Amino acid sequence: MPTIQPQLLNGSAFFELTNQVLKEAGRNELASDGPHHAIIRIKDDDRVLQILAGPGSGKTEMLVWRVLYDLCVRGTPSDKIMVTTFTRRAATELNVRVVERYDQLLVQARKAGLYFDDPQVHNLRIGTIHSLCDSLLAEFDDEYMAAGTQLIDETECIARIVRAQRFDLGYNPNGAVVDKKLFGAADYWAISGIAGIDIFVYLEGT
C-alpha cells in the first residue's frame, strides 16, 4: 500500500497565518528579517536553542509558536513533543496558550482556504518536570504503578513535614500556639492536633 503523506502547512504560509493571529490578538507582527522567525523555525540540524530575555518579553509566545511550527509544518507527532516548565501554574498557562493559538491559527487557515491535518495538540506532553516524569513512569513502568507511587503536591508535602516534625514545632495534644521565637521575627505556626494536624500560618507585620 502506498504511504499516505500528511498534509502540512509550508513555512511561509505558517508565518503569514501567525501574523494574522498576532494582529487580531493585539500583538506585534513578526518581521520577516527579525529574530523571531529564527526562534520559531525548526531545522533538521537544530540542537539547543537558548533565549535570554526579561519578563514580559514574549518568551512563552515564541515557545508556543515553535511548538505549533513543529506540529503544523514539520509534522512531528504531538505525543513525541515534551514541553516542561517550573510550576504547575506556568504549565497550565502554556497548555491553554498552545490550544488557544492553534484554534486561532486554524480559523485563519480556513479563511485563507488552507487545510492541513489535525496535529492533535491535546496529546502534547506539557507539565512540570515532576508531573511529566510521573506520567511517563505510570505509562511505561508496571512496577511503579503496582507500588501505588503518587506525586504529592505542595500542600501534602507541608503536611507531611509538619506531621514528622510536630514535636520540634511545639505541638502538644491540647493544642497550642507555637512560640514564634522558633521561627524568627516574621511568622510562626499555630498547630492543633484534632484528627491529624491542621496548619494555620500567621503573618505579623515586619
C-alpha positions in Angstrom: 0.0 0.0 0.0 1.3 3.5 -0.8 2.2 5.6 2.2 -0.2 8.5 2.9 1.7 11.7 3.3 0.5 14.1 6.0 -1.0 17.3 4.7 1.0 20.1 6.3 1.5 23.9 6.0 4.5 25.3 4.3 6.7 27.7 6.3 5.7 30.8 4.5 2.0 30.2 4.9 2.6 29.4 8.6 4.2 32.7 9.3 1.6 34.6 7.4 -1.1 32.9 9.4 0.9 33.6 12.6 1.0 37.3 11.9 -2.8 37.3 11.3 -3.4 35.7 14.7 -1.0 38.0 16.5 -2.6 41.1 14.8 -6.1 40.1 15.9 -4.7 39.4 19.4 -3.3 42.9 19.6 0.3 41.9 19.5 3.1 42.9 17.1 3.5 41.0 13.9 6.8 39.1 13.3 9.2 40.9 11.0 10.5 38.6 8.3 14.0 39.9 8.9 13.8 39.8 12.7 15.0 37.2 15.2 11.6 35.7 15.8 11.4 33.6 12.6 14.8 32.0 13.5 13.5 31.2 17.0 10.2 29.6 15.8 11.6 27.8 12.8 12.9 24.3 13.4 15.6 22.8 11.2 16.9 19.2 11.0 20.3 20.2 12.4 18.8 22.1 15.4 20.2 21.0 18.8 19.8 23.6 21.6 18.0 26.9 21.5 18.7 29.3 24.4 16.6 32.5 24.7 17.8 35.2 27.1 15.1 37.8 27.7 13.4 39.6 30.5 9.9 39.1 32.0 7.1 40.0 29.6 9.3 40.0 26.5 7.3 37.2 24.8 9.4 34.0 25.5 6.3 31.9 26.2 4.6 33.2 23.0 7.7 32.2 21.0 7.8 28.8 22.6 4.1 28.3 21.7 4.7 29.1 18.1 7.8 27.0 17.9 5.7 24.0 19.1 3.0 24.8 16.5 5.6 25.1 13.8 6.9 21.6 14.7 3.4 20.2 14.6 1.9 22.0 11.6 4.9 22.5 9.3 7.3 19.6 10.1 4.5 17.1 11.0 6.1 15.9 14.2 3.5 13.7 16.1 2.2 15.6 19.1 2.9 12.7 21.5 6.6 13.0 20.6 6.9 16.5 21.9 7.6 17.3 25.5 7.4 20.8 26.9 8.3 21.4 30.6 8.3 24.4 32.9 8.9 25.0 36.6 5.5 25.5 38.1 2.1 23.9 37.6 0.6 27.4 37.0 3.0 28.1 34.2 2.4 24.6 32.7 -1.3 25.1 32.8 -0.9 28.6 31.2 1.3 27.1 28.5 -1.1 24.3 27.7 -4.0 26.7 27.4 -2.0 29.1 25.2 -1.0 26.3 22.8 -4.6 25.3 22.4 -5.8 28.8 22.0 -3.2 29.8 19.5 -3.8 26.6 17.5 -7.6 27.3 17.4 -6.8 30.8 16.2 -4.4 29.5 13.6 -7.0 27.1 12.3 -9.5 29.9 11.9 -7.1 32.0 9.9 -6.1 29.0 7.8 -9.8 28.3 6.9 -10.3 31.9 5.9 -7.3 31.6 3.6 -8.6 28.3 2.1 -5.7 26.3 3.6 -6.3 22.8 5.0 -3.9 20.6 7.0 -4.1 17.5 9.1 -5.2 17.9 12.7 -2.0 18.0 14.8 -3.9 16.8 17.9 -2.5 19.5 20.2 -4.3 17.9 23.2 -1.8 15.0 23.0 1.2 17.2 23.7 3.1 16.4 26.9 3.2 19.7 28.8 3.9 20.0 32.5 6.4 20.3 35.3 9.4 18.0 35.2 7.9 16.2 38.2 4.5 15.7 36.6 6.0 14.6 33.3 8.3 12.0 34.9 5.3 10.8 36.9 3.2 10.3 33.8 6.0 8.6 31.9 6.6 6.2 34.8 2.9 5.5 35.1 2.8 4.8 31.4 5.9 2.6 31.0 6.8 1.2 34.4 4.5 -1.5 35.6 6.3 -1.8 39.0 5.8 2.0 39.6 2.1 1.6 39.1 1.9 -1.6 41.2 3.6 0.2 44.1 0.9 2.8 44.1 3.5 5.6 44.0 2.0 9.1 43.8 3.3 12.6 43.2 2.5 14.7 46.2 1.6 18.4 45.9 2.9 21.3 47.9 0.1 21.1 50.5 0.6 17.4 51.1 4.4 18.0 51.3 4.0 20.6 54.0 1.5 18.5 55.9 3.9 15.5 56.0 6.9 17.7 57.1 4.8 19.2 59.9 3.5 15.7 60.9 7.0 14.3 61.1 8.4 17.4 63.0 5.4 18.2 65.1 7.1 18.0 68.4 10.0 20.1 67.3 7.5 22.7 66.2 5.9 22.8 69.6 2.9 20.6 69.1 1.1 19.2 72.1 -2.2 17.2 72.4 -4.1 20.0 74.0 -3.3 22.4 71.1 -1.0 25.3 71.4 0.3 28.3 69.5 3.9 27.7 68.7 6.3 30.2 70.2 7.2 32.5 67.3 10.8 32.6 68.6 11.2 29.2 67.0 10.7 30.8 63.6 12.4 34.2 63.8 10.7 37.6 63.7 8.1 37.4 60.9 5.9 34.4 61.0 5.0 31.3 63.1 2.7 28.4 63.0 -0.4 27.6 65.1 -0.8 23.9 65.2 -3.7 21.8 66.6 -3.9 18.0 66.8 -7.5 17.3 66.1 -7.9 14.4 63.6 -4.4 14.9 62.5 -2.6 18.2 62.2 -4.2 21.4 60.9 -1.8 24.2 60.0 -2.5 27.9 60.1 0.0 30.5 59.1 0.0 33.8 60.8 1.9 36.7 59.3 2.9 39.6 61.5 3.9 43.0 60.4 7.6 43.3 59.8 
